[in-house]
């Protein structure tokens, strides 16, 4: 609800601060009714679409804030006392990988919140632009239907549209910048989490579930070389340096 109130304040407050100008109804009535209905229908559809975008952006921001608030730290299980020195030497690397994975994830979550905020600013600023576009379109329609050499002054409505477009464009630039930062941090997070996953694959030598296992091997068919067959598991040390097989 606080986010929704902020959006309403931005929309209503922005229009009021700009002293929004409308084409007088008497002037608008000089345009044929069928043309007025078509123009208003198109504008109403665009406005409804923009309001749906605000609802979606508001929900996305709330979800991003929820993800940031509920993030969990990586839990690194301690090595068993029976672990050999090869694993103990690499334990600091596992701990460091977990810390870096947590840090990059938190940075990405915060950047995601910022980007969602900027996207909400963009779609909110779009509302004022749509209203200004409607008034300029109406002024042009009135001018089109004037008789003789009479002209309808549209300069005021052009200036009004330009004033509403300026904050919209600036919001778009902020959103693009935050989106780029989000993608950059996303790549860093993926790299850190992959490094963490690789370190977590190192398991203690007495962990049966984590041992490298081969089902067995035979040379029963020499023409095809070695052939793996079902049989008793053959255990191998999970180190990157060498692999010892037992028959």
N, C-alpha and C positions, 0 to 999 in steps of 0.2 A: 503493500500500500504506500509506503513512503516514496517509492520510485514513481508510482502512478501520480501522486500529488506533485512531484517535481516536474513530470511531463506536462501536466495541466497548467502549472504555473509558467512554464516556458512558452507554451502555446498562447495562452490567454494574455500573459504579461507582455510577451513580445509584440503582439498585435496592438495592445493598448499603448505601449510606449511609442510605437511608430505612428500613432494617430492615423489609423488605417482609413483610407478614402474609398468610398463606394460610388459607383455610377448611380446618380439619382434614379429612383424608380420611374419617374415620369419620362426621363430620357430613354430608359431601357424599354419602356412600353412602345416606343416608336419602331422597334424591331418587330417583324412579323412573329406571331405566336409560335408557329411551327419551328422557326429558326431559334427562338428563345428556348423552347423545350429541348431541342437537340443539343444546344450548347450547355444548358444547365445539366442535362442528363450526363453528358460526357464529363463535365466538371465534378458532378456528384460521384461518379464512378471512380474517378482518379482520387478524390478525397477519401472515399471509403477504402481504397487500396492503401493509401498512405496511413490511415488510421489502423488498418490491420498490421502494417509494418511496425507501427509504434507498439502495438500489443505484443507482436513477436519479439521485437528488440527488448522490450521490458521483461518478458519471460526469460529470454536468453541471458540478460544481465543478472537476473535473480538466480538462475541456475549456476552461472559462473561464480557468483559470490558464495553460493552454497558449496560448490566444489572447493573453493579456496578455504572456507572455514572448516571443512570436514576432511582435509587432507591428512594422510597418515604417514608416519616416518617408516623407512625401511627397517626391518628387524633382521639382524645378522645373528644367526645361531652360533654360539661359541663352539670352538673345536673341542672334541672330547679329549680327556687327559691322555688317551693312548695314541693321539695323532703324532705322526713322526715329524722330524725337524723340517722336512721339506714343506709341509703345510704350515707349520708355525712361522716359518720365515715369510710366508705370503699372507699371513693373517692381517697385518697392517694394510696391505693392498685391498683386501676385501672390505675392511672398515672404511677406508678412504673412498672406495667406489660407492659405497652406500651413502656416505655424506654428500658426495657430488651428485648422485642421483636425486637425493632429497632437495638439494639446493637448486638444481636446474628445474625440477618439477615445480617448486614453489615460485620461482621466477616466471615460469611459463603461465602458471595459474594467475599470478598478479597481472601479467601482461594481457591475459585473456579478459580479465575484468575491465582493464582500461580500454581495450578495443571495443568491448561491448558497450561501455559508456559512450564512447565516441560514435558508435553506430546509432545509438539511441538519440544522440544530439543531431545526427544527420537527418534521420527520418522525422524528428520533431520539427527541425527547421524547414523541412520540405512542406509542412502544412501552410506556413505563411506564404511560401512561394506559390502554392496552388491557388490560394485566395487572391494573391496579387495578379496572377495570370488570368484568373477569371474576370477581374475588374478591367484589365487591359483589353481582353477579348471583347468584353461588352462595349467598351468605349470605341473600339474599332468597328464593331457592328453598327453602333449608332451612327458613327461617321459615314459608314458605307451607305446608309439609307437616308442620309440628308439630301434634300433637293437642291438643285442648282449648284451654285458655287460655295454654298455653306460648308463649313468644316467643323468638326467636333474636336476640341482640344484633348489630345491623348498624352501630352507630355507629362502631366502629373502622374498618370498611371504607369508610364514607362519608368519614371524615376522611382516610383514606389516598388515596382518589380525589381529594379536594380538594387534597391536597399535591402530587400528580403533575400535576394540571391547572394549577396556578399557573405552574411553569416553562414549560409548553407554551403557555399564553396569552401569557406575556411574550415567548417566542420568536416567536410569531405577530405580535405588535406590532412587534418589531424587523424582521421580514421585511417587513411592510407598509410600514414607514418606508423601508427600503432599496429596496423596489420603487418607491415614489414618487420617490425620488432618482434611481433608474436611468432612469425614464421622463422626468424633467426633463432629465437629461444627454443622453438620447437625442435629445430635441428640439433641444437646443443643438448636438449633433454633426451632425444632419441639416442644420441651418441653415448651420453652418460649412462643411460639405462642399459644399453647393450654391453658396455664395459662392466657394469654391475652384474648383469646376467652371466657374463663369461666368468667372472670371479666366483660367483655362487655355484658354478658347475664344479668347482674344485671341492670334492667331498673327502671326508676322513677315510683313511684306508680300512677302518673297521666297520664302515657303513655298508652293509651288504646291498642295500637298495641302490646305492650310488656307484657301485663298482662297475667298471667296464666288463662286460661279459660277452663271450663268444660261445655259441652252442656246441662247437667242436669242429674238427676238420678231418679230412681223409683224402687219400690219393687213389681211391678205388678206380677212378677213371682218369688215367694219366693223360689221355688225349686232350682233355679239357683243363688240365692243371688241377689246382686245389679246388676242392668242393666242400662247402659247408653243409653239415647234416645235423639233424636233431640229436641231442645227446646231453651228457652232463655238462653244466656250465664250466667254462674255463675262465678263471679270474685273471685280470690283468691290472697292474697298478695304473691309476688314472693320471699319471704325470705326463707332461708334454714331451718328455725327453726320450722315453723308450717304452716298449710294450713287450712283456714277457709272456709267452704262451706255454701252457703245460698240456701235455698229452694225457 
